[in-house]
Amino acid sequence: MKMHTSIKNTFFLIGALLIIQTGLFAQSPNTTAAYLTGNYSTRNFGAAEVNMLMQAHQFMRGARWEQSIMTYNALLGQRPNWAPALLGRAELFSRIGRDAEAEQDYDRAFRQNPLAARFLMAKGPNDLIQFLALYPADWFEEEGVVAPSAINQTYFSDFNLFEEQYEEIVSLEDSCELSEVLLLKIDGDRLASRIALDNPKELLSQHQALLHMQRGNLAMLNHDYLTAISYYQSSEQTNGGDWPEVTYNRALANILLLNYAQGCEDLNRANADGFSAAAPLLQSLCNF
């Protein structure tokens, strides 16, 4: 198979803070060890930080600049390196023309927590593809679509999830339906990908859990997080679809909706179930 000429560079886009659509819960402070060991009983969820974040954002949307600044300042007084708050205040400063202060907050967010900042700023078309689990590795091995590999264990000092998956995808036969769908997503042709998923051929028609996951991923690339969650839940509820990659992707959607309680729990669960890509994001996004 010829090497597919697709985008392999990661996307570093400075833009607006994630649009707050829903969610009222946040992860409360705790030790990283509790997350990484999958010890659910030691975790304690709270709502204070995210409620403050939402309030600051609502003030900003209502052009109540001073109230928004005061709320962001208070939040950052409690969590000085929390990327969502830094990026939110940066957006606010940018809106009111305080560009130097906006630049300082953007720089601080990327310096203190580069992975979280990259994830939260991945708001352009197809930007989230660098963070998504594109397929369940166990399914590949069980179905014999590709030879078993150590892909689950090969990430992550630099979070190279996309590159690791890309190498597996381009090893598929040209005739493989899943390869076609994945490469359309990688190329950013979301319309063609949607058409392919709306009219699945034999492979995806016979594997509904995989089809639901792929539809959820497409919704993520379109930044339709609620629809993505619905598809991921359908995948998990379908026989054979309880893959940690689905749990991980659902975690990302929940976090982008500010449902940190469910998002962090799902990241922890995916990591505990063997999907090691979840660990660095768990440490970066659930560190408050």
N, C-alpha and C positions, 0 to 999 in steps of 0.2 A: 504494500500500500504506500502511495506517495505521501510525503509529509504534507499535511494540510497547512496552508499559509494563513494562519489566524492570529489574532491578537494574543500575545503572550506577556506583554508588559502589564504590570499592575497599574491601577488607576489611582492617581493622587489628585483629587479635586478639592479645591477650597471653595466651598459654597455655603448655603444656608444650613443651619442646624436641622436635624430631622423634623419633619412636620408632625406635630403631636396630634394623633388621631383619637387615641383612647388609652385606657390603662391607668390605674390608680395605685399600684403597688411597687415597692422597691425592695431591694435587698438591704438589710440592715448590716452594720459593721460586724465582721466576724473574721476568723482566721482563714487564710487560703487553704490550709491543710484540711479543714472540714469539707471544703468543696471537692478537693482532689481525691479524697478517700471515699467519696460517696456516702458520707455519714450524714444522712438526712436529719437525724434526731438532734444534731448539734446546731442546726441552722435556725435562724430566727429572722423572719421577714418583717419589715416595717414599711411605712409609707411616707415618712417625714421628708426625706430628700427629694423624692420624685414629686410629691405634692408641692414643695417649694419650687422645683423646676417648672412644673406646669403653671403655677401661679405667676412666676416671672415671665414665662412665655405669653401667657394671657395678657398680662400688663403690656408687654411689647406689642402684641397684636392690636391692642386698644390704644396705642400711641401714648400710654401712660409711662413715659420714659423714666422718670425719676423713681417711681414705685418699682419698675422692673429692675433698674440698676441696684436699688437697695435690696431687693429680694435675691438677686444673683450674688451680690456682695455677702449677704448673710449666709447663703448656701455655701459659697466658696470659703467663708470663714470656718465652716464646719468640715468641708471636704475640699481642701485647696487644690488638689490635683485631679478632681473628678472631671473627665473629659466632657460629658454632656453639659455641665455648668459652664466650663470655660468656653466651649464652642457657642453656647447660647448667648453668653455675654459678648463674645466677639461679634456675633451677628447683630446684636443690639447696637454696639458701638459703631459698627459699619453703617447701620441704618441712619444713625443720627449724625454721621459725618465725623466721628471721632476715630479716624482711620488708624492713627498711630497706636491707640489703645486696643483697637480691634486686632491689629497685626501682632501686638504683644500677646494677646490671649490665644490667637491661633498658634503662634509659635510655641507658647507654653504648653498647650494641649498636645501638640505633636512631639514636643520634647519630653514631656512627662509620661505620656501614654500613647506612643505612636500607633500601636495596633488598634486601640479603641478609637482614636481620632480618625484613622483611615476608614474604619468600618462605618462610623457615624457620618462621615462626609462622603460616603459612596452613594451619591444621590443622582448621578447622571445615568443616562441610558446604558444598561448592561454593566454598570460599575460593580454591582454586588456579585457578579460571577466569580470574582477572585476569592470570595468568602464562602460560597455555597458548596455543599457536598453534591456533586453532580449525579452521582449514582451510588447504589449500595454495593460495596465491595463484596460482601458475602454472597449476594445474588449472582454476581459474575462468576464466582468460584463454583457455586452450587450448580449453575446452569451450564458451566463449561464454555461460556462465551469467550473468555480469555483464560490464559493460564494463571493459576494462583500466584499472587505476589505478596510482598510485605508492605503493600501500600498503606495499610492502617498504621504502621509503625514508623514511617519514614519522615514525618513532618518534624520539626517545627521551630528551630531556633529563629528562623526568619519568616515563619508562616508561609510556606510555599505550597499550600494546599492545591491551588489551581494548577501549578506546574506539574505536581505529582499526578493529578488526575488527567491532565492533558496528555501526558506520555502514555497512559493506559488507553485513552480514547483513540489516539491516532494509530494504535496497534490493532484496532478492530478491522475487520474486513470492510471494504467499501460497500458491500451489499447489506451490511448490518443496519437494521432500521434504527436501533438506538444510537449508533454512531452518527447517522444522518441527523437525527433530532438534536443530539448534543453539539455537533459542529455548527448547526444553524444557530444555536444559542450563543456559542462562543463567537461566531462572526457578528453577532448582534442583529441577526435577521429574525426578530421576534414574531413578525407576521407569518413568515414561512414556517417557523417552529409551531406557532399556534395552529396553523392549517394542518400540519403533520399530526399534531396531537388530537385535533378534532376528527381526524380520519385515520385512526391507527391501523397499521397493517397487522400481520399475524402475531409478531412478537409481543407488541404492547397490548394487543387485544386479548391475548391469553394471560397476561400478567397485569391485572388491574391495579395491584398495589404499586407496581413500578410506574404505570401510567399516571396514577394519582400523584406520585412523587414528582414526575416530570412536569405535570401541569402546575403543581405547587411552585416548582422552581421558576417556571415561566412567569407566574404571578409575582414572584419576588423580583425578577428582573424588570417587571413593569411597576414595581413599588406598590403593588396591591397586596398589602400584608394580610389583611383579613381573609381575602380569598385564598392566599397561600396557606394560611393556618387551616382553613377548611379542607383543602386538598390533603395536607399532611395528616390531618386527623383521619380522613377517609383511608389514606394509605395504611396507617397503623391499625385501623379497624378491619382491614381486608386480610384474609388469610395469607400469611407469609410476609407481611409488610412491616413487622416490628423491628425495623432496622435502626441502629443508633444514628445513622446519617439523617433519617427523617426527623428524629427527635432533635438533633442538632439544628437542622434548618428551621424547624418550628421555633426553636429558642431564639434564633436571630430575628424572626418575624415578630415575636412577642416583644423583644427588647426594642425594636424599632417602633413599636406601639406603646412603649414605656411600661409594658407589663413586665417589670423586672422580676417579680416574684416567680412567675411561671417560666420566664426566659432563663433565669439563672438556675432554676431547678432542672429544666430540660438540659442545659449545658452540663450540669453536674451528672445527670443521668446518662447522657451520651458518652461522657468521658469514662464513667464507671463501667459502661457496657463495652468499652474497648475502642471507641472512636477518639483517638488521641488529639485530633484537630480541635476538639472542644476545650482542651486544657488552657492554651494560651488566651483564648477569648474569655474563658471563665475567669482567669486571673485579671484580665484587662478591663472587662465590663462589669464584673461583680465584685469590685474591690472597694466597696464603700459600706 
